[in-house]
């Protein structure tokens, strides 16, 4: 569920403002004091996350009106049905009919309403038929808000309490099962004795302790593990652990502490630096929304870049991008690092009009936005050719290939000469857009190549979509962008760059596998173990109309295997143990591998005279 359009009247510096065609991300950019925070507060007020004050009324004696159109997917409806929202009917068709009758503004795909706030602070939700529809608040999307103060306590409790079993009852004891004078420290040494009893023989304390143990093991322990995985992946250096407590007056409550590796004394996560609290809060959200049963929410962050080093700003931007895959993400920012993964269409430029009121540009001034956010052409000066790649690993591996086939482009120190390799995560995001704009300014023009993963899809279709995207952007920014032609786009033959390094003959010569036979045996074993369950594995099986039962089956369809199976899933099987010497191994691999193994890449590169005249 997400906000598709928004209208705000009489709120703070906003007299009348409309934002339409919002997607899975809405990024508010603009100078200070233009009204970005006001827009965020208005959305929060409409969704019940912010209590309006007297100072929020632009005209004191007039109502605040916040109108929204919510996009509701079929999966959202299924979740509503399961949870009994608006209607209690068990059959989905009957439930949906009742749902639609109680919410007449629902047209099958979207729901429109207006939240009206009276100067006395009375609130009503109206639609096309009702002055106040009591069912509307039930379907409002859940909003998770991270403010500038990084207030952690309520935010964390809200998320963590969702990890608890709904049928928990109050427990009356928190003492050790063996020593009543000792507070339980959740060592759970008592569980062995409890498990020896029949259920009907357990007394109250034992039943409570068993419930507490099951709750922790089946819920918090796994959640804790996943939070730490995401937190450490995103730059955290502490380990987060949760303890579950119960006392006579409260339900189970969860506390979170952090312990830095090598230290003994834990500290509450509230005592982390504001920067690490930001990363922890985003990691907590990322972990929570991974749950399959969660209704997509709205995630709102006020200036995610606050308290963060530029490298962690990029991490936060990457987390927000991942969150936007399943949820709508709304945030304000002044940092170019936060928007690198998003497209220009997801930017909303907030300005002040001639009367100093908050407004938004109908068509964002991308030049002004990029300049305000600090994009420049410094990285492209004295460069003759630019590669635009999606992943950080591609930036490390591509130079190895260029070194082998175009050695004169390398300086004595091993660095590329007059070549820049830019990582963008997506070929249609704002960072790519910005770089193309500045390429045009420094007269690089068409001397660039975008390299996109094949992802098991039709390469010609993917390339055509990319060219069309920039044709449409060029129609808006006439003469600002270089023409993106077919030769400027390389869709990799295989799923990703990693799959070019899976020649069993070369791998055996390098000692990555004991023999070619060992390669095939390992691959078949991993296929049967888990590769067949991956989404890419299931698609491949459906495409071929058969499973892989023997080594011969793999050998016969290995090209299709490399085209359709995710690269890191294959690559890590064989190269995972060699992370420390990976670069040296791949360098040797390229030296030994026949040219045809990289033919599609080399053909695309040599379509440009810059390389054709310098090839080995």
Secondary structure as the mmCIF struct_conf table of DSSP 4:
data_model
#
loop_
_struct_conf.conf_type_id
_struct_conf.id
_struct_conf.beg_label_comp_id
_struct_conf.beg_label_asym_id
_struct_conf.beg_label_seq_id
_struct_conf.end_label_comp_id
_struct_conf.end_label_asym_id
_struct_conf.end_label_seq_id
STRN STRN1 UNK A 2 UNK A 11
TURN_TY1_P TURN_TY1_P1 UNK A 12 UNK A 13
STRN STRN2 UNK A 14 UNK A 19
BEND BEND1 UNK A 21 UNK A 21
BEND BEND2 UNK A 24 UNK A 24
STRN STRN3 UNK A 25 UNK A 29
BEND BEND3 UNK A 31 UNK A 31
TURN_TY1_P TURN_TY1_P2 UNK A 32 UNK A 33
BEND BEND4 UNK A 34 UNK A 35
HELX_RH_AL_P HELX_RH_AL_P1 UNK A 36 UNK A 46
TURN_TY1_P TURN_TY1_P3 UNK A 47 UNK A 48
BEND BEND5 UNK A 49 UNK A 50
HELX_RH_3T_P HELX_RH_3T_P1 UNK A 54 UNK A 56
STRN STRN4 UNK A 57 UNK A 57
BEND BEND6 UNK A 58 UNK A 59
TURN_TY1_P TURN_TY1_P4 UNK A 60 UNK A 61
BEND BEND7 UNK A 62 UNK A 62
STRN STRN5 UNK A 64 UNK A 71
HELX_RH_AL_P HELX_RH_AL_P2 UNK A 74 UNK A 83
TURN_TY1_P TURN_TY1_P5 UNK A 84 UNK A 84
BEND BEND8 UNK A 86 UNK A 86
BEND BEND9 UNK A 90 UNK A 91
HELX_RH_AL_P HELX_RH_AL_P3 UNK A 92 UNK A 102
BEND BEND10 UNK A 103 UNK A 103
TURN_TY1_P TURN_TY1_P6 UNK A 104 UNK A 105
BEND BEND11 UNK A 108 UNK A 109
STRN STRN6 UNK A 110 UNK A 117
TURN_TY1_P TURN_TY1_P7 UNK A 119 UNK A 120
STRN STRN7 UNK A 123 UNK A 126
BEND BEND12 UNK A 128 UNK A 129
BEND BEND13 UNK A 131 UNK A 132
TURN_TY1_P TURN_TY1_P8 UNK A 134 UNK A 135
HELX_RH_AL_P HELX_RH_AL_P4 UNK A 136 UNK A 139
BEND BEND14 UNK A 140 UNK A 140
HELX_LH_PP_P HELX_LH_PP_P1 UNK A 141 UNK A 142
STRN STRN8 UNK A 143 UNK A 146
TURN_TY1_P TURN_TY1_P9 UNK A 148 UNK A 149
HELX_RH_AL_P HELX_RH_AL_P5 UNK A 153 UNK A 160
HELX_RH_3T_P HELX_RH_3T_P2 UNK A 161 UNK A 163
BEND BEND15 UNK A 164 UNK A 164
TURN_TY1_P TURN_TY1_P10 UNK A 166 UNK A 167
STRN STRN9 UNK A 175 UNK A 175
BEND BEND16 UNK A 177 UNK A 178
TURN_TY1_P TURN_TY1_P11 UNK A 180 UNK A 181
BEND BEND17 UNK A 182 UNK A 182
STRN STRN10 UNK A 183 UNK A 183
BEND BEND18 UNK A 186 UNK A 186
TURN_TY1_P TURN_TY1_P12 UNK A 189 UNK A 190
HELX_RH_AL_P HELX_RH_AL_P6 UNK A 191 UNK A 195
TURN_TY1_P TURN_TY1_P13 UNK A 196 UNK A 196
BEND BEND19 UNK A 197 UNK A 197
HELX_RH_3T_P HELX_RH_3T_P3 UNK A 199 UNK A 201
HELX_RH_AL_P HELX_RH_AL_P7 UNK A 204 UNK A 215
HELX_RH_PI_P HELX_RH_PI_P1 UNK A 216 UNK A 220
HELX_RH_AL_P HELX_RH_AL_P8 UNK A 221 UNK A 233
TURN_TY1_P TURN_TY1_P14 UNK A 234 UNK A 235
STRN STRN11 UNK A 238 UNK A 247
TURN_TY1_P TURN_TY1_P15 UNK A 248 UNK A 249
STRN STRN12 UNK A 250 UNK A 260
TURN_TY1_P TURN_TY1_P16 UNK A 261 UNK A 262
STRN STRN13 UNK A 267 UNK A 268
HELX_RH_3T_P HELX_RH_3T_P4 UNK A 269 UNK A 271
BEND BEND20 UNK A 272 UNK A 272
HELX_RH_AL_P HELX_RH_AL_P9 UNK A 274 UNK A 289
TURN_TY1_P TURN_TY1_P17 UNK A 290 UNK A 290
BEND BEND21 UNK A 291 UNK A 291
TURN_TY1_P TURN_TY1_P18 UNK A 292 UNK A 293
HELX_LH_PP_P HELX_LH_PP_P2 UNK A 294 UNK A 296
STRN STRN14 UNK A 298 UNK A 302
TURN_TY1_P TURN_TY1_P19 UNK A 304 UNK A 307
HELX_RH_AL_P HELX_RH_AL_P10 UNK A 310 UNK A 323
TURN_TY1_P TURN_TY1_P20 UNK A 324 UNK A 326
BEND BEND22 UNK A 327 UNK A 327
STRN STRN15 UNK A 328 UNK A 333
BEND BEND23 UNK A 334 UNK A 334
HELX_RH_3T_P HELX_RH_3T_P5 UNK A 336 UNK A 338
BEND BEND24 UNK A 339 UNK A 339
TURN_TY1_P TURN_TY1_P21 UNK A 340 UNK A 341
BEND BEND25 UNK A 342 UNK A 342
HELX_RH_3T_P HELX_RH_3T_P6 UNK A 344 UNK A 346
STRN STRN16 UNK A 347 UNK A 352
TURN_TY1_P TURN_TY1_P22 UNK A 354 UNK A 355
BEND BEND26 UNK A 356 UNK A 356
STRN STRN17 UNK A 358 UNK A 360
BEND BEND27 UNK A 362 UNK A 363
HELX_RH_AL_P HELX_RH_AL_P11 UNK A 366 UNK A 372
TURN_TY1_P TURN_TY1_P23 UNK A 373 UNK A 374
BEND BEND28 UNK A 377 UNK A 377
HELX_RH_3T_P HELX_RH_3T_P7 UNK A 378 UNK A 380
TURN_TY1_P TURN_TY1_P24 UNK A 381 UNK A 382
BEND BEND29 UNK A 384 UNK A 384
STRN STRN18 UNK A 385 UNK A 389
BEND BEND30 UNK A 390 UNK A 391
HELX_RH_AL_P HELX_RH_AL_P12 UNK A 392 UNK A 405
HELX_RH_3T_P HELX_RH_3T_P8 UNK A 407 UNK A 409
STRN STRN19 UNK A 410 UNK A 410
TURN_TY1_P TURN_TY1_P25 UNK A 412 UNK A 413
BEND BEND31 UNK A 414 UNK A 414
STRN STRN20 UNK A 416 UNK A 416
BEND BEND32 UNK A 417 UNK A 418
STRN STRN21 UNK A 419 UNK A 423
BEND BEND33 UNK A 425 UNK A 426
TURN_TY1_P TURN_TY1_P26 UNK A 427 UNK A 428
BEND BEND34 UNK A 429 UNK A 429
HELX_RH_AL_P HELX_RH_AL_P13 UNK A 430 UNK A 441
TURN_TY1_P TURN_TY1_P27 UNK A 442 UNK A 443
TURN_TY1_P TURN_TY1_P28 UNK A 445 UNK A 446
STRN STRN22 UNK A 448 UNK A 452
TURN_TY1_P TURN_TY1_P29 UNK A 455 UNK A 456
BEND BEND35 UNK A 457 UNK A 457
HELX_RH_AL_P HELX_RH_AL_P14 UNK A 459 UNK A 476
BEND BEND36 UNK A 477 UNK A 477
TURN_TY1_P TURN_TY1_P30 UNK A 478 UNK A 480
BEND BEND37 UNK A 481 UNK A 481
HELX_RH_3T_P HELX_RH_3T_P9 UNK A 486 UNK A 488
STRN STRN23 UNK A 489 UNK A 491
BEND BEND38 UNK A 493 UNK A 496
HELX_RH_3T_P HELX_RH_3T_P10 UNK A 497 UNK A 501
HELX_RH_AL_P HELX_RH_AL_P15 UNK A 504 UNK A 510
TURN_TY1_P TURN_TY1_P31 UNK A 511 UNK A 511
BEND BEND39 UNK A 512 UNK A 514
HELX_RH_AL_P HELX_RH_AL_P16 UNK A 516 UNK A 529
TURN_TY1_P TURN_TY1_P32 UNK A 530 UNK A 530
HELX_RH_3T_P HELX_RH_3T_P11 UNK A 531 UNK A 533
BEND BEND40 UNK A 534 UNK A 534
HELX_RH_AL_P HELX_RH_AL_P17 UNK A 535 UNK A 544
TURN_TY1_P TURN_TY1_P33 UNK A 545 UNK A 545
BEND BEND41 UNK A 546 UNK A 546
BEND BEND42 UNK A 550 UNK A 550
HELX_RH_AL_P HELX_RH_AL_P18 UNK A 551 UNK A 556
TURN_TY1_P TURN_TY1_P34 UNK A 557 UNK A 557
HELX_RH_AL_P HELX_RH_AL_P19 UNK A 558 UNK A 564
BEND BEND43 UNK A 565 UNK A 565
HELX_RH_AL_P HELX_RH_AL_P20 UNK A 567 UNK A 575
HELX_RH_3T_P HELX_RH_3T_P12 UNK A 576 UNK A 578
BEND BEND44 UNK A 579 UNK A 579
TURN_TY1_P TURN_TY1_P35 UNK A 580 UNK A 581
HELX_RH_AL_P HELX_RH_AL_P21 UNK A 582 UNK A 592
BEND BEND45 UNK A 593 UNK A 593
HELX_RH_3T_P HELX_RH_3T_P13 UNK A 595 UNK A 598
HELX_RH_AL_P HELX_RH_AL_P22 UNK A 599 UNK A 605
TURN_TY1_P TURN_TY1_P36 UNK A 606 UNK A 607
BEND BEND46 UNK A 608 UNK A 608
HELX_RH_AL_P HELX_RH_AL_P23 UNK A 609 UNK A 612
TURN_TY1_P TURN_TY1_P37 UNK A 613 UNK A 614
#
